[in-house]
Amino acid sequence: MHDIEQSEPAAPAVGIPVEQSVGPQRTDARVLDPCSGGRMMWFDRQHPDVIFGDCRRETLTVTDNSRGNASGTRTIRIEPDTLMDFRALPYPDGAFKLVAFDPPHLVHAGPRSWLAAKYGRLSDDWREDLRQGFAECFRVLASDGVLVFKWNETQIKVREVLALTPHAPLFGHTSGKASGTHWLVFMRPNARLSG
Ligand SMILES: C[S@@+](CC[C@H](N)C(=O)[O-])C[C@H]1O[C@@H](n2cnc3c(N)ncnc32)[C@H](O)[C@@H]1O
């Protein structure tokens, strides 16, 4: 089962008009999460200093027979404040102090699976998509801004993804084979130090 229970169809990937915003219009928010999905990583999913974006707005109910899930289904709500495409962010240069970038990391996932509902899937052109995503995240960061990048390398190695941005992460956490999730922290390069 993979029913879209409510709301509009998934948004087109590019050229999403800003008027498709439904959440609070926080023009002074310092933090951007451009692909926030179900906001599961956030401790405060309504944090007033954050703009939560995504390219889709939908509610999905999928089959899930994992242990402890008596109902046999699970529902996820993707409710961004604003529909956006991380490849063409609708914000001016230098608008945010912190960007949290957690794009889809799966190329292969059952179209009706819980994983696909939760994380989305990469397109065949994922290298170009992520290259543009990184470039856009750095563009909207202030000169002293920080990028936190999350990646799970079960299907694509983190080194392949890091090759898509000219900037190197400062430090991060790698959780090894068991989990494969990496948290990597970047800072927009200091113009005074480069060249
Ligand atoms: C790994 S999930 C994010 C999970 C989220 N960090 C959480 O805590 O629940 C990736 C999200 O990126 C979204 N996405 C995929 N392509 C996108 C694009 N071009 N622009 C914006 N969001 C995109 C997907 O819809 C999906 O919700």
PDBQT file of the ligand as one rigid body, heavy atoms in Angstrom, charges set to zero:
ROOT
HETATM    1  C1  LIG A 201      16.630  12.138   3.617  1.00  0.00    +0.000 C 
HETATM    2  S1  LIG A 201      15.055  12.939   3.420  1.00  0.00    +0.000 S 
HETATM    3  C2  LIG A 201      15.101  14.193   4.688  1.00  0.00    +0.000 C 
HETATM    4  C3  LIG A 201      14.826  13.638   6.061  1.00  0.00    +0.000 C 
HETATM    5  C4  LIG A 201      14.762  14.723   7.123  1.00  0.00    +0.000 C 
HETATM    6  N1  LIG A 201      16.055  15.334   7.357  1.00  0.00    +0.000 N 
HETATM    7  C5  LIG A 201      14.199  14.219   8.423  1.00  0.00    +0.000 C 
HETATM    8  O1  LIG A 201      14.783  14.505   9.482  1.00  0.00    +0.000 OA
HETATM    9  O2  LIG A 201      13.127  13.584   8.408  1.00  0.00    +0.000 OA
HETATM   10  C6  LIG A 201      15.286  13.852   1.945  1.00  0.00    +0.000 C 
HETATM   11  C7  LIG A 201      14.130  14.753   1.522  1.00  0.00    +0.000 C 
HETATM   12  O3  LIG A 201      14.565  15.484   0.369  1.00  0.00    +0.000 OA
HETATM   13  C8  LIG A 201      13.426  15.785  -0.404  1.00  0.00    +0.000 C 
HETATM   14  N2  LIG A 201      13.891  16.190  -1.745  1.00  0.00    +0.000 N 
HETATM   15  C9  LIG A 201      14.266  15.420  -2.784  1.00  0.00    +0.000 A 
HETATM   16  N3  LIG A 201      14.659  16.160  -3.823  1.00  0.00    +0.000 NA
HETATM   17  C10 LIG A 201      14.522  17.463  -3.440  1.00  0.00    +0.000 A 
HETATM   18  C11 LIG A 201      14.774  18.704  -4.076  1.00  0.00    +0.000 A 
HETATM   19  N4  LIG A 201      15.278  18.780  -5.308  1.00  0.00    +0.000 N 
HETATM   20  N5  LIG A 201      14.526  19.840  -3.375  1.00  0.00    +0.000 NA
HETATM   21  C12 LIG A 201      14.018  19.784  -2.113  1.00  0.00    +0.000 A 
HETATM   22  N6  LIG A 201      13.765  18.632  -1.465  1.00  0.00    +0.000 NA
HETATM   23  C13 LIG A 201      14.036  17.484  -2.110  1.00  0.00    +0.000 A 
HETATM   24  C14 LIG A 201      12.619  14.521  -0.361  1.00  0.00    +0.000 C 
HETATM   25  O4  LIG A 201      11.264  14.788  -0.658  1.00  0.00    +0.000 OA
HETATM   26  C15 LIG A 201      12.856  14.051   1.094  1.00  0.00    +0.000 C 
HETATM   27  O5  LIG A 201      11.791  14.452   1.922  1.00  0.00    +0.000 OA
ENDROOT
TORSDOF 0
